[in-house]
Amino acid sequence: MSIGKFLSPKNDLAFKRIFGTEKNKDILIHFLNDIFGRTTNPIEHVTFLKTSQEPEIAAQRVSIVDVMCEDLEGNKFIIEMQVDSEKGFEQRAQYYAAKTYIEQRAKGIEFHDLKEVTFLAITEFSLFPDKKEYLSHHQMLDINTHERNLKDFSFSFLELAKFKKSKKELMTVTEKWAYFFKNAAKTDEKDLDDIIGDDLIIKRAYEELDRFSWTPEELRTYDSIDMKQAADKAVNEMAFDKGMEKGKSEEKYNIAHAMRAESIAVEVIAKTTGLTVEEIKNL
């Protein structure tokens, strides 16, 4: 199998290369304006912020996100690429946003001067299975009037698992970004013009993924990240399988206990549960 020209933007190193460097700051700005539909009052400039949120005490967990930045007004943006499904991811998103909001006070900013925090996640998995749309925006609203009186928190999720359009069906710039994240590593150079149209910024994003512009050392780091991710996934799957196996075994014993309590013949219990006669007698 031939090696594709483009690497995957879902790889942590590639993602930060495209969206987390001064050189490509205009790509990040373009992306944020596209995702949030900022045709009026667009983001025009961002400053990158430190991505590790230091814990108050050493025993606490350090929180890491992929990209953090702020606009000219000081509004904060947290951008994260999440490949593997993670229990509590929605809570983690809210935690990061809240911590970023609170940390403004550490710099002597008064409550009335606190700035907005926006959390944006691109997930390879389906985060909200009951929602049909692949891109969703979440804000705090009055449940009766739907007015947005509390404006300082918003969350957006680009769920790649729900995006099904082919390269011939791409109509909007948001769809082109979704296709980019989901299919860049499978994209042929000859198809690039049809995919991006006249959008030169998205073209630049693809060019950053051109493996032939990466140094051998950068490619080794890229591969090591992929291998670690694959290893972590295998460990999680093994733990899940063991948990399922343990659960089934416990269920068999519970059924056997209940059947013995009803004075059902040991041979019948063995046939029903798959346990041996000896195992059932030792209950």
N, C-alpha and C positions, 0 to 999 in steps of 0.2 A: 504494500500500500504506500502510495506516495505521500510525502509530508506536505501538509497544506502551508500556504504562504503566511496565513494570519494565525497568530496565537489567540488564546482565549482571554477576553477582558474580565472573565470571572476569576481568573488567577489573581491573587492578592498583589503580587508585584506589578503585573500588567495594569490592573485597575488603578493603582496609585501612580503609575507612570503617566497614564492618560489624564487622570482627574486630580492628582495631588501634587503636581509640580508647577513651579513658576513658569516654566517654558510653555506649558499647555493650559495656563490659567483661563485663556479665552475659550477653550473647549469646555471647561467646567461651567463657566458663565453661560455659555450657549445652551448646555445641557440643562442647567437649572431653570433657565427661562422657558425652555421647551416643555419640560415636565410640569412646571407649575403654571403654564399658560400665561406667562408674564409678557403679553404683547404691549400692554400699557404699564408704565412705571417698571420697566425691566431692571434686573440687576445689571449694573454696569461695571462694577469692580468688586473683587473679593480679596481678603487677606487670609492666608492660611494660618490656622491655629494649631497648637500642640494637640496631638490626637490621643495621648494617654491622660486620663483623668486621675490624678494622684489621689490615693486613699488618705483619710485622715490619720489612720494608724497602719503600721506595717502589716498587721494581721489581716486587714481587709483586702478584698480582691481588687486588682487594678483593672480599670475598664478601658478597653481598646476599641477604637472605631477606625475606619479606613481613612476618611477625610473629614476635617472640620475647618470651617472658614466663617468669615463674617463679611457683611456688605458694608457700604460706606456709612450706613446708619447704625452699625453695630449689631444688627440682627444676625443670629447665629444659624448655621446650617451644618447638620451632621449627616454624612452620606456613608452608607455601609453596603457592601456587597456580601450577601449571605447565601452560600451554596447549599449547605446541609440544613435540614429541618432541625430546629432546636426547641425543646420544651421551654416555654416561658419567654419566647422571643418578643412577643408583644409587650410583656412586662419589662424586659430589658430595654426596649426602645423607649419606653416611658421613663425608666430610670435614668438613662443617658441624657434625655432631654431635660429632666428635672435637675439633674446634677449640674448640667451646663448652665441652667438658669440660676441656680443657687450660687454657683461659683462667681457670678458677677458681683455679688455682695462682698466677696472677699477683696475686691478691688476698690471698695469704698463707694460703690454706686448705690444711691438711694433707691428705695422700693419703686418710687414713681418713675425712675429712669431705667428700670430693667427692660431689656430688649427681648424681642421675640426669638423663640427657638423652633426651628423646623427640622424634623427628623425624616430622612428619606432613605428607604431601604430597597435595594433590588434583590429579590429572592428568587432562587431557582425553583423553589417548591411553591406549592399553593398554601398560602398563609390563612386565607379565609375561604374555605371550600364552598361555602354557600353563596359567595359573591361571584357574579358572572364576569364582571369587568376585570381586566388584567391590571389596571391602574386605578387606585382608590386614594382619596384624600379625606383625612379625618380632622375635625376641629371640635372645640367645645361650643355647643349651641344651647340656647334656651329651648327646652323640650316642647314648650307651647308655641312660641313665636318663631323659633328657628333663628332668632337674632344672635349674632356673635358678639356678645358683650365682653367675654373673656378671650382676648385675642392673642395671647402670648405663646400658645402651644399649637402646633399642627404636625400631623404625621401623614406621610405618603408612602405607599407601597406599590412597587412595580413587580408583579408576580409573573415571572417568565413562563411558568408551567401553564398558565392560562392563555398565553399568546400563541395563536395557531396560524397566523397569516403567512403565506408564502411570499417570496420576494416580488412576485408579480402583482400581489394584492396590496402592497404598501401605498398608502395614500397620504398620511400625515407624518410630520417630523417625529412625533411621539412614537408612531409605529416603527419608524426607521431606527430609532434608538432601541426599542424593544427587540427588534430583529437583530441589531448589532450585538446586544448582550447575549442573546440566545444562540445566534448562528454564525458569529464572526469566524470562529475556528473552522467552520465547514464551508466558508464562502470562497469561491473561485475569483481570481482577479478579473477575469473576463466578465463577470456578472456585476462588478462593482458600480459601474456607471448606471446600470438599471436600478440598482438598489438605492443609491444615494441621490440620484438626480443632480440638481445643481447646488446641493448643500456641501460647501467646501469644508465646513467645520467637521461634519461627520466623516468626510473623506480623510481629514487629518487624523481623526481617531483611529480609522482603519490603518493608516500609514504607521501609526505608533505601534501597531500590532504586527508589522511586517518582520517576521523572524530574521530576515537577512540584514536588518538594520540593528539587531541586537548583538552584543559581544558574546563570545563563548562563555565568559563568566556569568553574564546576565542570564543566558539561556540555562546554565547549570542551576542557578538560583531559582529560576522559573520552574524547572523540572523538579527540584527538590521540594518546592512548595506543593506541587501537584502530587508528588509521591507521599508526602506527609498527610495530605488531605485524604488520599486514598487509603492510607494505613489507618487513620483515625476512623474513617467510615467502616472499614472492615472490623475494627475492634468493637464499634458500636453495634454493628449487625450481629456479631458473635454474642455480645452480651444480651441482645434482644432474643436471639435464638435460645440461649441458655435459660433465660427467664421464662420463655414460652414453654420450654421442656419441663422446667420445674413446676410451672403452674398446672400443666396437664397431669404430671405425676401426682401432685397434691390432690387434684380433682378425683383421680382414680381411688386414692385412699379414702377420701371423704365419702365417695359413693359406696365403697366396700364397707366402711363403718356403718353407714345407714342401713345397708342390706343385712349386715350381721345383727343389727339391733332388731330387725324384723324376723330374725331366725331363718333367713333364707339359706339354703344349702350352700356349703363352701364351694362346691363344684360349679354351681350356677353363678355365684359371685365371680369366680375366676374366669368363666367364659364371658361374662358381661364386661368386666373391667380390664381383662388382660393381665391381671396380677396372677402370681403363682399361688397354688394352694397353701404352700408354706408361708408366703408373705401374708396371706389372709389370716391364717391361724395365729400368726405372731402379732396381729393388731391388738 
